[in-house]
Amino acid sequence: MMQVGTATPTSKVLKDNLLVIPLQEVGIADIPLVGGKNASLGEMLQQLMPKGIRVPQGFATTAHAYREFIKDAGLEQLLRQLFQDLNIEDVEALRQVGKQARAAILNTPFPDDLTAAIATSYQTLCQQYGENTDVAVRSSATAEDLPDASFAGQQETYLNVSGIAGVLEACHKCFASLFTDRAISYRTLRGFDHFSIALSVGVQKMIRSDLATSGVIFSIDPETGFKNAVLVSAAYGLGETVVQGAVNPDEYLVFKPTLKQGCSPILKKRLGSKEIKMVYDLGGGKQTKNVPVPQDERQQFTLPDTEVLTLARWACIIEDHYSTVRQMDTPMDIEWAKDGLTGELFIVQARPETVQSQKSAQILKTYKLSSSGTVLVRGRAVGETIGQGQTKVILDVHNLDEFQQGEVLVTHRTDPDWEPIMKRASAIVTNQGGRTCHAAIIAREMGIPAIVGCGNATDRLKSGIPVTLSCAEGEEGRVYEGLIPFEVQETPLDSIPKKRTQILINVGNPEEAFSLAALPCDGVGLARLEFIIANQIKIHPQALLHFDDLKSAKDRNAIAKLTAQFNNKPEFFVETLAQGIGTIAAAFYPKPVIVRMSDFKSNEYANLLGGRQFEPKEENPMLGWRGASRYYDPIYRDAFGLECLAFIKVRQEMGLTNVIPMIPFCRTPEEGQRVLDEMAKHGLKRGENGLEIYMMCELPSNVILAEQFSKIFDGFSIGSNDLTQLTLGLDRDSSLVAHLFDERNEAVKEMIRQVIQIAKANHRKIGICGQAPSDYPEFAQFLVEQGIDSMSLNPDSVLKTLLEVAQAESRAR
């Protein structure tokens, strides 16, 4: 008798005996019935479509159908005999056993009732979507998409399947794929019994993303575990190229808390190369094929901001729902697709993220190279660890048996067929792929570093070379020549003492912000715009404002290349600067993030692209046209306006109102007021929308006139380097007088003592962002005794100084 689910609610007893059931009739509690993938699809169809999330309809064969098939055909005994003495470390033996197991299933016909049930359900789907509708046929095992084991990619998926015969064939292949080599290996390693797991097949209406775009979403930063970010990756065509790592996709990073408040906080946009796309093979004899992407399309972002934000909001809704169902934080790994025929976005899969969500929040583990070396290859860092070993270049999956324990795997890209050897690797390097590709996901799950999307790794790295892979230096992963010593520090975070003095950190590189946010600190005391401008923008702001008037053809061409996405060249500066500031602000939100506006000297500005045309030559740039004096100068004020627009974008568009701009090298109160007036012209008005503006205290005049400065600024940050230099009359860059440079000098301490007292008397916040409290415990003691509000430290000094400050406070009581 044919057994098919109906459109009405189905009792558990009836469900358990069905062969096929519509997806909308199952939910997350039905993993034993239809596996994790299908249960999740049903859950979203039932619970999240009313909240605006689109999910394609479909049906699923049940675990009961699989078990009846295996039982009635007498396959279990045969399969048990095959696996009895299998050693999964023997790659060739694993390959032979897997091949025999799959052949046994494929050579056994489906029973008539299962065939009829699948045919009837497919015909019902065709009534909804059209004759011979195209479907995706996906495997869904009853032990997958668990919070601590993803089983991602272990079984097969077939795309653009149509017709009853095609659907039945694909379902049969899915049953057999429960015994792929990688699935056998994965289950054995994880301690799962091969015969306690059943296979459900999901048949779901295809979304025509071959005519548009698709990709993957993580509702957590997959490298650092930062929970307040959504990472959206996108490429042209069907999503398999992104999942498999066959392309380097575009990436978009979105901040969840202010997104939920209605803001548009896209923190970062990274253009991927997107060389190929997977499309339907119309009339070619296959379901799909890969084709090149035209060069002009590669240079464009695949998604408009509106769709990025929609996908990010959906990710938040999905995560919140699953967290409620599971009664625990449940970051999600989601696949999405855009239909090129209708322009609509869809979610096609959602599963719990299984790496960062399992890490202890009470232990901070940090990796650091003891020295540097020659960089052989660069790419996208996966994880934050360091690995070492001898390289092994393997270009073909049939050569996996050549790989030895502890080697560094170097290849074009990986897919699930590579997993039996990936567990042996000390690290992985691939030419292709982004942070959501197969190699990246498996490397995270196995706790090893990987560098993906290198482009030329298989050419640059030959087998047998000792290398060190570092993913501990930001988003760029580096393969160094040789075995470089490194340190691993573990810090328990549940024993950090409480203290009155705020411990802040200095942040230059936005790429490190999410990692640094795990440190036990109270925010950011100094974020320097110079790092973002020099390393990410690279262009003098006036060269963007006056692009058409540039005299250097070399600079003009370089700037045109960097700003290819922007018709309005100054917008490149604003957008890139806002993303850098926003990433730092988001990492520590809602804690305060004090961002110092640009303080390049004229010789440093001249080194930016196009800079020499706009910068004067000064005898002593350290004491010249720098900091506040630039901001209101008619020659430079328009360039300063770009910085102001970036801050407005961060505070208003992204909603990151924890950002506090700080003015450097402000010589007089009158100059300070002129800067505030200039900022107000561009929309940054002190007091509006809670805006506070701080100033650096780094000149003797700042101390002597602190009372007057207190009337126009909301706080001070002592820059002890410049204050020591100018109090003692030293050139801090001169080795001849370096022995005299000491922040502990009584004259410097007297300056600091005075300004703290004046700031306190005027109810102004005051901190320090110099290196002295990190280097000298007695200096930290001095600052505590003076009642300073905060100390901002380099990240590697935070824990040590925090403990010293806590001890100093206890002694001062």
Disulfide bonds with the S-S distance in Angstrom:
none
